[in-house]
Amino acid sequence: MHDVARLARVSVSTVSYVLTGTRPISEATRTRVLAAMAELDYQPNAMARGLATRRSRIVGLLMPMDERGLGATETAFVTGAAAAASAAGYHLVLSPVGVADLDVLRRLATQGMFDGVVLMEVQVEDGRVAALQEAGLPVVLIGRTGDTAGLSYVDIDFEQTVHEAVDHLVGLGHRRIVYVNHSAEAIAAGYGPAVRTRTAFCAAMARHGLEPVMIASEDSAAGGRAALSAAVAQVPDLTAVLAMNESAIFGILGELANRRRAVPEDVSVVSMVTSPQVAELAHPALTAMTSPGAALGRIAMEALLRQLEGAAMEHHQQLLPCVLEIRGSTGPAARTVGDGELTGSGPPDR
């Protein structure tokens, strides 16, 4: 820094201010300092700068993960947040902190590594939020707790999303619609998307005078196959499946094929909170309520960065709906015969 100051003909403190941004510096002086740094090939040490400024310029994305890792839909949240952080000169670190990892979270929050965090996979009652607040670490949620007072969050508008999905199916003549949700354990634990979509599905079906039937499913292809079997046992004449379980959706499609129920001729399928990449993998391609994951990640990170930069503003609270993209997995409702069980239009058993 002394060498840079000597070459740029400024004080060492001026070089420090250019690096940290803690005081305004004229553009001409800033240009001279940066030119001197380039000529001397001076690379500031990020950790040393953090010690001096008490800012690491590292932000965390706290997202529980299991052995399945990140799918395309989850990755969109990460890439949106990472792009926003990078554009502002911050580094993003992904940390797999779950709801039960409160001790780990408290240690992480007090180590000074993160300037602030974005928290994902939020439950209606989520102890991580209180732990972060108690540690004084700035936080923005992707998702919502039951009480959002004093919190900044962005989330999917699940009510509008579910209503639009149900309206699409009802508009095609479907009356026997089954909703495949996340697991019973996720619902019982208060996982926000699972709880909110369950409520929204019941309301949307009631608005059309239809009986709501929900099946919980494990987040796997095997779970999807089991859920579809349970759905058929409960509603033999079902003509449509609405699912918000991307890990289970291919199991649902596989079990429909196994039962010789063609999509969409016999059963229409809509996948909610899904990326276009996943929707296009299926055959036929899935009609989907497309997730605004990248936008949610970006907006959440921008809200966090405004907190870190000391911008005076109210807490950021915003809902974004998914967008209906119609592909090949939905069509007019199939007719029923005899005892009301759906006819199968697929190929005969071999």
C-alpha positions, 0 to 999 in steps of 0.5 A: 500500500505504501508503494501504491501511495508513493506511485499515485502521489497520495497518502496511504489512507487514501489508498485504503479509502479507495479499497474499502469505500469507507470515504468518498474519493474523487474519481481522478484520485481513484483512477490514479490509485487503481492505475498504480495498483495495476502497474505494481500488480498489487492484489489486496488481501481479502481477509486482511481487508475484512479484519480492518473494515469488519466486513468480509464481503461474503454473504451466505445462502443457507439451504438444507440439502440431502443426498439428492443435491441440487436439482435444476429448479433449486439451482436457479435460486442459487444462480440468481442470488450469486449473480446479484452478489457478484455484481455488487462485489460480494462472494456467495457461499452456499451453506447446508444448514437445516432446521435442526442445525441451530447450534451449527447456525449460531456458531456460523453466525458469530464467527464473522465470516458472513456479512449477512445471509439469505435463508431458504426452505423456510418453515412456518415456525422456523427456529433459524430465523430467531437464532440469526436475529439474536446473533444480529446477522442481517437476514432475508428469507426466500420463503415465509414464517407464519409471523412475518412482522419485522422480516424481509422476505420474497416468496412464491405466491402459492395461492395464486399459483395453485388457483391458476393451475386448478383453473387450467384443469377445470377449464379443460373439463377436469373434475376429479383432480388429485394433488400430490404434495411433499411428504407427510413429514414435511407437512407436519413439520410446517414446511411453508410451501407444502402447508400453503399449497395444501390450503390453497388447493382446498380453497381452489377446489371449493371455489369450483364446487369440487372435492379436494383430494391430497396425497402426500409423497416422499421426495423420490421417484419411488415416492411418486409411484406410491403416491399415484397408486394411492391416488388411484385407490382413492379416486379410481376415476381421476382425470388429472394430477397436480403435483408440487414434488419435482423429485416425485413427478417422474415416478408419477408419470412412470406409474401412469404408464405402467397402468396404461393411462396415457398422458394427456389422453387419460390423465392430465398432469401439471407440475408446480414450481418447476423449471423449464429444464425439468419440464422438458425432460418428460415425455410428453413435456410437462405443463408447468407452473414455472418457478421464478427461482432466479428472480427470487434469488436475485431479489432476496440478495439485492434486499440483503445487500441494501441492508448491508449498505445501510439503505434506509427502507422498510422491510422488503416483503414480496410475492411472485407467482409461478407462470403457467406454461402449457405443454403436452401433458394436459388436455381435455378431460377423458370420459369415464365408463361403467362404474366410473373408472377411467378408461385406459387408452394405452397399449394392451398388456403384453 
